[in-house]
Amino acid sequence: MTMPLTLEWTLVTEGKEHRVEDQENQFTLTLPGYRLYPIHDEIEIRRHKESDQIGFGEIIELTWKDDTTICTYELTSLYSVN
């Protein structure tokens, strides 16, 4: 059985991110399908695919389960109100 995988360089949140309790500037985001992001490297954060960049973040952890990707990231810089 094959597992489709996409390699991503921009994290698109669509406003579905959730703040991690007791952790400053950390969020989780559940995305459909299996996606691979660079870990511990600065990447662009966008609210929508075609919108302007809202800041930069660093992926801390990726979990693949049941055809979803759970991404935990830390927002390192913010250009607009989150």
Buried (B, 14 or more C-beta within 10 A) or exposed (E): EEEEEEEBEEBBBEEEBEEBEEEEBBBBBEBEEBBEBEEEEEBBBBBEEEEEEBBBBBBBEBEBEEEBBBBBBBBEEEEEEB
